[in-house]
Amino acid sequence: MSESYKLIDLFCGAGGMSLGFHNESVDSRFESVLAIDNDAAACATYNENFGGRCVTANIETWLSESDVPKADAVIGGPPCQGFSLLNKNREGDLRRALWEPYLDIVEQSQASVFVMENVPGLLKSQEFEEIVHRSKDHGFDVLSASVMNMADYGVPQTRRRTIIVGYRPDHFPQDFIAPEFPPKPTHRAPNETTNLPPWRTVHEFIFDLPEPEGIQIRHSAPPLNLHFGRSPTPVSLERYRAVPPGGNRFDLQRNRPDITPACWVRKPSGGTDLFGRLWWDRPSVTIRTEFFKPEKGRYLHPEADRPITHREAARLMSFPDEFIFTGSKIQVARQIGNAVPPVFALKIAQYIGSLLKQRKGCFQETLKETAKSNEFEVA
């Protein structure tokens, strides 16, 4: 019988991280006792899928007015916009960075471990040093902090994120040795020579979808409910047609300079993903909140003359079709792009479950010693 642990998810969004922790293949059972996000539509999606545990609130306000429930683990990703030292425009701003109330809830919940997810740049920032120091003040050590590529763990997307794992040393035995972090990859990059299967591809996840219909969320069963298109202008459609397989804005400029935006013509260098097509035989680039706008990145379908749909983006984030998204199409896009891919979260959940099992062993030993000193048996 698997162990059962209580879980708090902060800045939870739609619940991608929680979905990984609730996966049946995790050798521990996690029960959500609280989730918080200030996005009402995202909270509605969370509650639709996880049974009403999400509170729509500003985390600082909620913390000042509410009691924190007990939990074994706290997970979440404080938005990078909140980091005072990552956002240079906040110099002299005395408001607390959003990771501070996150750590306050970690402490007050009496959790044994926490997982913090954020952008790769966090790891090299002064803010990271402050997080380590403040964690120590709350009784936690940072066990590990790594930038992880989610394609290495079965997500069809080269999404890179910093993952910080903290734990309370006094909840574990003195000879506690943590499992290796990050966990060993399950997939390999194409240029690597290992026995692992290669990175999963765009083709694996979206090839079976028909051409989208309409331009709004549809009242139909998944996956077609989120498989809708846009209404491009004639010029936009001509631009799409000018980009070959694997191409980008530079191909557009070479093939159709007459319809290339002037700002791109004036800037002959720059990112190669803008107005780019995804490749069938590779993972997707990072899916962001405006994946439906090809001018924002490599979001054109591998061969169709259109951007990817909401359903295609959700699949490339590894969400199962049966996961229910609520809200307008803009709100759903934001939920998809801001999420932690559930397939990746599953790997983190398995690791956290292995840590908590060692903690339980420590508690059992303590119980036995207490029983021995009191001269009675523990069953």
Residue pairs with C-beta under 8 A, 6 or more apart in sequence:
2 26
2 27
2 28
2 29
3 28
3 29
3 353
3 356
3 357
3 360
4 28
4 29
4 30
4 31
5 28
5 29
5 30
5 31
5 72
5 73
5 353
5 356
6 30
6 31
6 33
6 69
6 70
6 71
6 72
6 73
7 18
7 21
7 30
7 31
7 32
7 33
7 71
7 72
7 73
7 74
7 75
8 32
8 33
8 34
8 35
8 68
8 69
8 71
8 73
8 74
8 75
8 76
8 105
8 109
8 111
9 15
9 17
9 18
9 32
9 34
9 35
9 36
9 74
9 75
9 76
10 35
10 36
10 59
10 74
10 75
10 76
10 78
10 102
10 105
11 36
11 37
11 59
11 76
11 77
11 78
11 79
11 98
11 102
12 18
12 35
12 36
12 37
12 42
12 43
12 46
12 54
12 76
13 37
13 39
13 42
13 46
13 335
13 338
13 339
13 340
14 42
14 45
14 46
14 49
14 323
14 325
14 335
14 336
14 338
14 339
15 35
15 45
15 46
15 49
15 50
15 54
15 339
16 317
16 319
16 339
16 340
16 341
16 342
16 345
17 75
17 76
17 77
17 115
17 117
17 339
17 340
17 342
17 345
17 348
18 32
18 35
18 46
18 50
18 75
18 345
19 49
19 319
19 323
19 342
19 345
20 26
20 340
20 342
20 343
20 344
20 345
20 346
20 347
20 348
20 349
21 30
21 32
21 75
21 345
21 346
21 348
21 349
21 352
22 30
22 32
22 50
23 342
23 346
23 349
25 346
25 350
26 346
26 349
26 350
26 353
27 350
27 353
27 354
28 349
28 352
28 353
28 356
28 357
30 73
30 349
30 353
32 50
32 51
32 53
33 53
33 69
33 70
33 71
34 53
34 55
34 68
34 69
34 71
35 43
35 46
35 50
35 53
35 54
35 55
36 54
36 55
36 57
36 59
36 62
37 43
37 46
37 54
37 56
38 56
38 57
38 58
38 59
39 56
39 331
39 334
39 335
40 56
41 326
41 327
41 328
41 331
41 332
41 334
41 335
42 54
42 327
42 331
42 334
42 335
42 338
43 54
43 55
43 56
44 54
44 326
44 327
45 324
45 325
45 326
45 327
45 332
45 335
46 53
46 54
47 53
47 54
48 324
48 326
49 323
49 324
55 62
59 98
59 101
59 102
59 105
60 96
60 101
63 101
63 104
63 105
68 105
68 108
68 109
69 109
70 109
70 110
71 109
71 110
71 111
72 111
72 112
72 113
72 356
73 111
73 112
73 113
73 114
73 115
73 352
73 356
74 102
74 105
74 106
74 109
74 111
74 113
74 114
74 115
75 114
75 115
75 117
75 348
75 352
76 102
76 115
76 116
76 117
77 116
77 117
77 118
77 340
78 97
78 98
78 99
78 102
78 116
78 118
79 98
80 86
80 87
80 118
80 119
80 121
80 122
81 87
82 97
82 98
82 99
83 97
83 98
83 99
83 122
83 125
83 127
84 90
84 93
84 95
84 97
84 127
85 97
85 125
85 126
85 127
85 130
86 119
86 121
86 122
86 125
86 127
97 127
97 130
99 116
99 127
99 131
99 134
100 134
102 116
103 114
103 131
103 134
103 135
103 138
103 140
104 138
106 114
106 138
106 140
106 166
107 138
107 139
107 140
111 168
112 167
112 168
112 171
112 172
112 355
112 356
112 359
113 143
113 165
113 166
113 167
113 168
113 352
113 355
113 356
114 140
114 164
114 165
114 166
114 167
115 163
115 164
115 165
115 348
115 352
116 131
116 163
116 164
116 166
117 161
117 162
117 163
117 164
117 340
118 161
118 162
118 164
119 161
119 162
120 147
120 160
120 161
120 162
121 162
122 128
122 162
123 145
123 146
123 147
123 162
128 145
128 162
128 164
131 142
131 164
132 142
135 141
135 142
135 166
139 168
139 169
139 170
140 166
140 167
140 168
141 166
141 167
141 168
141 169
142 164
142 165
142 166
143 165
143 166
143 167
143 178
143 181
143 355
144 164
144 165
144 178
144 181
144 182
145 162
145 163
145 164
145 165
146 162
146 163
146 181
146 182
147 160
147 161
147 162
147 163
148 160
148 161
148 162
148 163
148 182
148 344
149 158
149 159
149 160
150 157
150 158
150 159
150 160
150 161
150 341
150 343
150 344
151 157
151 158
151 159
151 187
151 189
151 199
151 200
151 283
152 185
152 186
152 187
152 188
152 189
152 199
153 183
153 185
153 186
153 187
153 343
153 344
153 347
154 186
154 187
154 200
154 318
154 343
154 344
154 347
155 200
155 283
155 317
155 318
155 341
155 343
155 344
156 199
156 200
156 201
156 202
156 204
156 205
156 283
156 284
156 315
156 316
156 318
157 283
157 284
157 285
157 286
157 287
157 316
157 317
157 318
157 341
158 199
158 283
158 284
158 285
158 286
159 286
159 287
159 341
159 344
160 286
161 340
163 182
163 348
165 181
165 351
165 352
165 355
167 178
167 355
169 176
171 359
171 362
171 363
172 358
172 359
172 362
173 358
173 361
173 362
173 365
176 358
176 362
178 355
179 351
179 354
179 355
181 351
183 347
183 350
183 351
185 196
186 196
186 197
186 347
187 196
187 197
187 198
187 199
187 200
188 194
188 196
188 197
188 198
188 199
189 198
189 199
190 198
190 199
190 282
199 282
199 283
200 283
201 279
201 280
201 281
201 282
201 283
202 278
202 279
202 280
202 281
202 282
202 283
202 284
202 302
202 316
203 280
203 281
203 302
205 312
205 315
205 316
205 318
206 308
206 312
206 315
206 316
207 280
209 223
209 227
209 309
209 311
209 312
210 224
210 227
211 304
212 227
212 228
212 229
212 306
212 309
213 224
213 227
213 228
213 229
214 228
214 229
215 228
215 229
215 230
215 231
216 228
216 329
217 225
217 226
217 228
217 310
217 328
217 329
217 332
218 224
218 225
218 226
218 227
218 228
219 225
222 311
222 321
222 322
223 311
223 315
223 321
224 311
225 311
226 309
226 310
226 311
226 314
226 325
226 332
227 309
227 310
227 311
227 312
228 309
228 310
228 329
229 306
229 309
230 292
230 306
230 307
232 240
232 306
235 259
237 305
238 256
238 259
239 252
239 256
239 259
239 260
239 275
240 294
240 300
240 305
240 306
241 305
242 251
242 252
242 255
242 256
242 259
243 249
243 251
243 252
243 255
243 275
243 276
243 277
243 300
244 251
244 255
244 277
245 277
245 279
245 302
245 303
246 276
246 277
246 279
247 276
247 277
248 272
248 273
248 274
248 275
248 276
248 277
248 298
249 260
249 264
249 274
249 275
249 276
250 272
252 259
252 260
252 264
252 275
253 260
253 264
253 265
257 265
261 295
264 274
273 285
273 297
273 298
274 294
274 295
274 296
274 297
274 298
275 294
275 295
275 300
276 285
276 294
276 297
276 298
276 299
276 300
277 298
277 300
277 301
277 302
277 303
278 284
278 285
278 298
278 299
278 300
278 301
278 302
278 308
279 302
280 302
280 303
284 298
284 316
285 297
285 298
286 297
287 313
287 316
287 317
287 336
287 337
288 296
288 297
288 337
289 333
289 334
289 336
289 337
289 338
290 296
290 333
290 337
291 297
291 299
291 307
291 308
291 313
291 333
291 336
291 337
292 299
292 307
292 308
292 309
292 310
292 313
292 333
293 299
293 307
294 300
294 307
299 307
299 308
300 306
300 307
300 308
301 307
301 308
301 312
308 316
310 325
310 329
310 332
310 333
310 336
311 321
313 333
313 336
313 337
314 321
314 323
314 325
314 336
315 321
317 336
317 339
317 341
317 342
318 341
318 342
318 343
318 344
319 336
319 339
319 341
319 342
320 342
323 342
325 332
325 335
325 336
326 332
327 335
367 378
368 378
371 377
371 378
